[in-house]
Amino acid sequence: MRARLWIATALPALLVIVMLVIGFAYRYGDRMADALTDRGVASARQLGSAAEFMVFAGDREGLGRLAEAAIRNDAQLHAVAVYDAHGQLLASAGKLEEGQPSLGSALDVQLGERLRVELPIYPTIAPTDDLYTPTPSAGIAYGQGARLVGHAVLEVSLDRLAQQQRELLLWSLVTAAGGLVLAGGLATLLASRVTAQITAINDVVTRVGQGALDERIDGVRSGVLASLAEGINAMIGRIATTQEELQFRVEQATRELRHQKEAAEQAARTDTLTGTATRLAFTEVAEVEMQRALRYRNDLSLLMLDLDHFKGINDEHGHVTGDAVLVHFAQTVQQQIRNMDLLARLGGEEFVVLLPNVNAEQAAVLAERIRGAVSESRLMANGRPLRFSVSIGVAQFDWRELSLTRWMSRADAALYRAKAQGRNCVVQDNGGCTPAAGD
Ligand SMILES: Nc1nc2c(ncn2[C@@H]2O[C@H](COP(=O)(O)OP(=O)(O)OP(=O)(O)O)[C@@H](O)[C@H]2O)c(=O)[nH]1
C-alpha cells in the first residue's frame, strides 16, 4: 500500500515539474535565439554605417581593415563581406558558409547552421544637409527610396548559442532532478506517515475485533485519518458500553432464572399443603441414604403411614376439614421424629418416614409412638373435637435388595396388613400387628 500511495502522491508532482522545466527551457531557448538575432542585426547596422562612405569612395583597403577589425573584435562573428550596389565584392574577412548572398534591397536575416544578416547600405542623410529647410525629424536616418550604396553581409557562429542552450538544458535537467528528489522525498515522507497511521488504526481495529474493547487509537491527531480515528474510538466506546449493559442484563437474567429454578425445585420438593417433603424429595434422599447404609453397613428403616377412613372424614366434615386433618397429622408426626428423619407425603393421605441408623425394632417403637400421638390428638372441626387414626407399615432396608421400590413395597405390604387387621396399628413387614392397648 505504501508503494501505491507513494506513486499516487509523487507522480502528479513529477509530471508537473517535468512539464514546467521543459516549458521553461523551450521559452528561454527561443529568447536566446532572438537575442542573438538582434545582436547580429545590430552588428550589421554598425558595419553598414561604418562602411557607407568607404563603399561610396571605393576604398577596398579600408573596407578590408574594417571587416578584419569586426571579426577580431567579435569572437562570434564568423565572416564579414561588403558588396557594392551591383553585387561586386569589395572586401571580406572570413568565409561565408551559407552560400551566395541574395543582396536584396531590404534587411534579410536567416537562421540556419549560422546566423546570416544581409543589410542593404543606403546613404546617410545628415541634418546639416538641410540647414535651410530644417525637418521636424532631426537626426541620422537611412533614406527610404534613396539610391542603394552597397551591401554588408555577416555570418555569426551559433556555437555560443548552442553552448548556452546546452547549459540551459543542463540547468533544466539539474533543476528537474532536484525537483524530482524533493517530490520523491516528500512523497516518501507523506506515504510512510499515512501508512504508519493506517497501520496503527488497523492494529487497534484488529485487537478490538479479538475482544480488547479497552483499546483506543492514539497518536493520529491531524488530517482526515484523525476524524476517522476519532469516529472509530467513539464506536469502540459505544460497543464497550453496550457490551457492559448486555453483560449486566445477561447476569441479571441468569440470576433471576437461577432463583426461579431453585424456587421451582424447592416447590417440587415441598408439599404445598402440609409443608412436608414430596415423593421426589423422598426418593432422592432415600437413594442417598441407601448408598450410605450399604457403604457403612448402617441400619435404615422406613414407615409407611396411611390415615384411616379418611374418605369418611372428607364426606362427613368436608374437604377443607380433610385438608386440616392432613396438616395436623403431618405436624403431629413431625413432633415425634428426629431432625435427621424425613417425613414425606406420597400423595392423598399416604405418608412415609425415612429413618437413618434405625433398625426394624426401633422403627416399630417409633411407629407405635406416632400411632399413639395421632390417636390421642384432637382437631377442632366445626366446634367439635375430631379424632382420627393412622395405620403404619414398618420395613428395614435390606442390603441385598438394592431397590427402593421393593423396599417400599414391603413397607406397603405391611401397611396393607395393618389395614386388614383392623387399622390404627403398626405392622412390621416380617412381624405381626401391634395395636395400642385400649385403642
Ligand atoms: N381433603 C383432602 N382429601 C384428599 C386429598 N387427597 C386425597 N383425598 C381423599 O382421601 C380419600 C382417600 O380415600 P380412600 O383411598 O378410600 O382411603 P380411606 O378412606 O382412608 O380408607 P382406608 O385407607 O382404607 O382407611 C379420598 O376420598 C380422596 O378424595 C387431599 O389433598 N385433601
The ligand as an SDF file (V2000), in Angstrom:
LIG
                    3D

 32 34  0  0  0  0  0  0  0  0999 V2000
  -59.2700  -33.3320   51.8610 N   0  0  0  0  0  0  0  0  0  0  0  0
  -58.4340  -33.9880   51.0740 C   0  0  0  0  0  0  0  0  0  0  0  0
  -58.7740  -35.2090   50.7100 N   0  0  0  0  0  0  0  0  0  0  0  0
  -57.9300  -35.9220   49.9270 C   0  0  0  0  0  0  0  0  0  0  0  0
  -56.7490  -35.3860   49.4750 C   0  0  0  0  0  0  0  0  0  0  0  0
  -56.1330  -36.3330   48.7180 N   0  0  0  0  0  0  0  0  0  0  0  0
  -56.8970  -37.3970   48.6950 C   0  0  0  0  0  0  0  0  0  0  0  0
  -58.0280  -37.1640   49.4590 N   0  0  0  0  0  0  0  0  0  0  0  0
  -59.0810  -38.0790   49.7010 C   0  0  0  0  0  0  0  0  0  0  0  0
  -58.6570  -39.1060   50.5160 O   0  0  0  0  0  0  0  0  0  0  0  0
  -59.5590  -40.1740   50.3430 C   0  0  0  0  0  0  0  0  0  0  0  0
  -58.8790  -41.4820   50.3620 C   0  0  0  0  0  0  0  0  0  0  0  0
  -59.8660  -42.4710   50.4580 O   0  0  0  0  0  0  0  0  0  0  0  0
  -59.5160  -43.9790   50.3890 P   0  0  0  0  0  0  0  0  0  0  0  0
  -58.3770  -44.2440   49.3950 O   0  0  0  0  0  0  0  0  0  0  0  0
  -60.7620  -44.7240   50.1290 O   0  0  0  0  0  0  0  0  0  0  0  0
  -58.9430  -44.3320   51.7710 O   0  0  0  0  0  0  0  0  0  0  0  0
  -59.6420  -44.2410   53.2230 P   0  0  0  0  0  0  0  0  0  0  0  0
  -60.9530  -43.6580   53.1170 O   0  0  0  0  0  0  0  0  0  0  0  0
  -58.6770  -43.5250   54.1130 O   0  0  0  0  0  0  0  0  0  0  0  0
  -59.7390  -45.7030   53.6220 O   0  0  0  0  0  0  0  0  0  0  0  0
  -58.6000  -46.6000   54.2330 P   0  0  0  0  0  0  0  0  0  0  0  0
  -57.3050  -46.0720   53.7470 O   0  0  0  0  0  0  0  0  0  0  0  0
  -58.8550  -47.9570   53.7390 O   0  0  0  0  0  0  0  0  0  0  0  0
  -58.7140  -46.4670   55.6700 O   0  0  0  0  0  0  0  0  0  0  0  0
  -60.3330  -39.8800   49.0810 C   0  0  0  0  0  0  0  0  0  0  0  0
  -61.6630  -39.5630   49.3850 O   0  0  0  0  0  0  0  0  0  0  0  0
  -59.6260  -38.7040   48.4840 C   0  0  0  0  0  0  0  0  0  0  0  0
  -60.5470  -37.8720   47.8250 O   0  0  0  0  0  0  0  0  0  0  0  0
  -56.4050  -34.0440   49.8310 C   0  0  0  0  0  0  0  0  0  0  0  0
  -55.4020  -33.4990   49.4980 O   0  0  0  0  0  0  0  0  0  0  0  0
  -57.2790  -33.3990   50.6700 N   0  0  0  0  0  0  0  0  0  0  0  0
  1  2  1  0
  2  3  2  0
  2 32  1  0
  3  4  1  0
  4  5  2  0
  4  8  1  0
  5  6  1  0
  5 30  1  0
  6  7  2  0
  7  8  1  0
  8  9  1  0
  9 10  1  0
  9 28  1  0
 10 11  1  0
 11 12  1  0
 11 26  1  0
 12 13  1  0
 13 14  1  0
 14 15  2  0
 14 16  1  0
 14 17  1  0
 17 18  1  0
 18 19  2  0
 18 20  1  0
 18 21  1  0
 21 22  1  0
 22 23  2  0
 22 24  1  0
 22 25  1  0
 26 27  1  0
 26 28  1  0
 28 29  1  0
 30 31  2  0
 30 32  1  0
M  END
$$$$
